Amino acid sequence: MFFSNAALALGLLPLAFSHPLEKRQNALPPVNSAHDESVLQLALYLEHLELSLYSGGFENFTDAEYTAAGFPPGFRHNVGVIADHEKTHSDTISTILTNAGKTPVPPCTYKFNYTDPVSFVNLANMITSTGIGAYLGGGALLTDDPELLTAASSIVTVEARHDAYLRAGIGASPFPTAFDTALTSVFAYNIAQMFIVSCPRQLPITILPKLTFVGPVPPPNLQPPVPAGTPLKFTFDPSTLFVQVDPHAPLYIGLINLVTNVTFLETTSCGSGCVTAPVPQGAGGAAFAVLTTFSGGLNEKQLTEFGALAGPAEVVLS
């Protein structure tokens, strides 16, 4: 592997210039509040997930297999470099938490459903989009700690470059939308559960009933995008919902995408535990669907706190 002790951990280069090299450890930002810790623990939880994903993408396929799948020369090498970055992120966040007297969340056992380089990269796009969303959503909780906010922001820009490189490798647009989509901690954590087999320690975050996206999905190169008006199909188990829902009551999909926050889409039933909803005009990139009884009026935070029946399910539109 390419795992090295990269000096640019957490993007803290400006801090490093103001400290002797041997005291670099002291340049790491402090953990000043419970909010700080919760954001860092979730970030670490997702970094562990990404480290395992990219390590597998490097170790499970050869250069020849990537080339045969249509990827440019050096692609597998760069997957290894991305894994190296994820290890640096994980190690640095762990050190920040440990220095503050907190116990970093350990890695879980994961299962990733990819079978070849193309399906690996498509899955990596989905998971990295979730990580980007978690950093964007978590930033709002770090406004009282500028050092930590800067450090987290420096990670999310690197994650975005990873995703752009991967997307370009499969022939997709490296920048399909003008904005990325922020996620609350609950929604990001629930997306991660799709890939968890077991964990020595889970975070104190609510796990919601599962919502499964059935399709349609764009081609492997994500071109052309899923057009507006296309029915998106979702399934769920009504017996797992936290509240009893009148089977005749209308259900909605709250689609979290870009900076429009939540678009509420009335669903059409396709059987018990099955609904469809149309792609709204202007949606693109990675979107996150939540089943709800609310027809509108909630932002993502409110949808998280009391509006979600099941979900989220990630939907890659372009």
N, C-alpha and C positions, 0 to 999 in steps of 0.2 A: 504494500500500500504506500501512499504518499504521506502518511501521517507524520508531520514534522511539528516542532514547537514553534509555530509561526508567531513572530513578535507582534503582529498587528492584531492581537486578540481584542475583540470587541471594538475595534476601530479607535483605540485610545491613543493614537499617535500624538495629538497635541499635548496630552498629559505627559507622555513619555519624554518630550523635549524639555519639560520643566523639572525633570527628576534625573538623578544619576541612574545609569543602566542597572546597577546592582540593587537599586531601590525601586525598580519598576513595579514590583508587587504592590507597593504603597500607592501607586497611581490608580489602582482600581477603585471605582466609586463605592461609596458606602450604601448600606441598606437602612434607610431611615424610618420606614413605616411598614405596617402590615400590608399595605397596598404594594409597596416596593417588593416585598417578599413574594406575594401572590403572583405578581407579573413575572418575576424571575423564575419562580418554580414552574409556571406553565411554559415559559420560554424554554427552560431546560428540558421539560417533558417532551416538547416538540422537537428540540434539537437532537435528543437521543433518538427519536423516531427517524428523523432525517439522516442522522449518521448511519443507522442500520440500513436504511433504504439505499443510500448512495454507496455504502460499502459493498452491498450486494450487487448493485449495478456495475461496479468495477470488477468484483471477484467472480461473478457468475457468467460473464461473457468475455470472449477474447477480442483482440483488435480485429481479427479477421471476421468475426461475427458482426461487429459494428459496421465494418466496411461493407460486408455483404448486404446489410440492411439499409445501406444508402447513406450512412453517416460519413462526415468528412474525416480525413486523416487526423489522428490525435484526439478524437472524440472520447475514446475510453480513458485515455490519460487525463483528460480534463474532468471526467466523472470522478476519477480518483482525487484530483485537486479539490473538487467540491466536497468530497467526503472529508478531506483534510481540513477544509474550512469549518465543516460542521463539528469536527472533533475539537478544533480550537474554540469555537463558540461554547460547546458543552463544557470543556475544561475551565474556561474563563468564568462562565456563569457559576459553575460549581465552586470555584475559588472565592468569588464574591460572596456567595451565601455562607461558605465555611468561615471566611474572615469575620462575618457578622454573627457567628455563633449559631447559624441555621444549618439544618441537615438537608443537603441537596437531594432531590428526588432521584432514585436510581433508575437505570434503564429497565424497560419491560422486555418481554418476549414478543416478537412481532411476526406477522404473516402478511406478505405482500403478493398479490395475485398478478404477477407478470410472468410471461413465458419466453420473451425475446426482447432484443434491445428496444424495438419500437414501443411495445406495451410497457416496458420499464420507464421510458421517457414520458409517455402519456401519464402514467401513474405519478411520476416525479413532479410533473406539472401540477397535478391536482394537490399533492401533499405540500409542495412548496407554496402554492397559492394560499393554502390554509395557514401556513406559518407566517407568510407576509401579512395576512389578515389579522392574525393574533397580535403581531407586533404593532400594527396600526391601531388596533382597538385598545391594546394595553398602554399605548403612549399617553392616552388621556388620564390614566391613573398615576402617571409619573411627573405631572406638571409641577409638583412641589419639590422635585429633585432634578435640577437641570443637568447635572453630571450624568446621572443614570439615564435620563431621557436621551441625551446625546449619544451615549454608548449604545442604547437599544436602537436608535435611529441609524447608527452606522452599521448595525447588523442587517436591518431590513433592506438597506440599499444593496448590500452584497447579495442577499437572498434574491432580490429582483434581478440582478445580473445573472445569477445562476439560472433562473427561470427563463430569461430571455435567450441565453445560450442554448438551453435544452430545446426550447420551442423552435429556434432557428434550425437546429439540427434535424428536425423532422419535417422541415419545410413550412412550418406555421409562422405567422407573424410574431416577431419577438416582442412586439408591443401592441396587442390587439385592441386596447382601450386607452382612453386618455387618463383614466383613474383606476386605482386598485380598490378592492373592497375590504373594508375593516370588519372584523368579527369581534363579538364579545368573547370573554374567556369561556363561558359555558358553551357557546356554539363551536368555538375552535376545539375545545376539549372533546366534545361529542363527535366531531369529525374524526379525531384521532382514534376513537374507540373502534372504528372499522378495521383497524390494523393491529389491534391488541389481542394477544392470546392470553397472557397473564401478566400481572405486575406485582412485584414485591411490596409496592406501596402506591396507592392511588392518591390523587389530590382531592381535597374536600370540595369538589365541584359536582353539581347535580348531573347525573346521567339521564338523559331524556329517552322516551320511547323512540324506537328506530323508525326512520322514514327512508325508504329505498327508492332511488331513482332508477327507473327501468329503461327509459330512452325517450326519444332517439338521441344518438350521439353523433357528432360530426365525424368525418373520416379521420384516419390516424394522423394526417397532417393538419387536421382542424380546418381544412378548407373544402368547400365554402362554409361559413358560419351557419349555425342553425337559424333559419329565418324567423322573423317575427310572425306570430300567429300559429307556429308549429305547436301541436299539443304535446306537452311533456307529461309522461306517465309516472305515477308514484304509487307505491304500495306501503301498507302499514298494517299492524295487527291491532284491531280495535280493542282487544281484551287487555292490552298493555297500557292504554292511555291512563293518565293519572286521574282524569275526571270522566264521568259517564256522559256521553254525547248522544243526543237524540238522533237516531238513524235517519230521520227526515230533515234534520237541520242542515242548512247550507255550510259547506266547508270551504276554506280559502287556503291558497298558498301565499305566504308572505315571502316574496323573492327579494333577497338582500343582494344588491349589485351596485357597484360603482359608488357614487356619492349621492345617489337619489334615495339612499337608505333603504326603505322597504316599499315594494310595489305589491299591493294586494290583488290577487287574481282569483276570481270565483272559479270553483272547480266543477267538473262534470263527473258523476260517478261512473265507474266502469266495473262495478261489482263491490262486494263487501271488502273493505280495506283497500280499495283501489280508486284513484281519482286521476283526472287529467286537468291541466291548466295550460293556457296558451303562453308562448314566449311573448313578453311585452315589447313594444317598439323601443329601440335604443339599447336593449340589454346586450351584453357581450362579455367576453372573457370568462372568468369563473364566477358563477352565481351560487347562492346558497338558499335552498328552499326549506321553509318551515310550515308545517301543517297547523292551521289555527281556525278558530270559529269567528275571529274578528275580520271584518270586511275593510278595515282601514283605521286610521287615527292613532296608530302606535308607531313609535320609532323602534330601532333595533333593541335598545336597552329594555323598553317596556315589553316588547315581544319576548325577550329572554326571561324577564322576571315573572310574567303572568300570562302571556298570550300563546305560548307554544304548546301544542298538543303532542307533536312528534317532530323529530329532525335534529339538526338540519341535514339535508342531502345536498351534496355538491353537484352542480350541473355545469359542465364545461360547454359553453356556447360557441366559443371561437378561440 
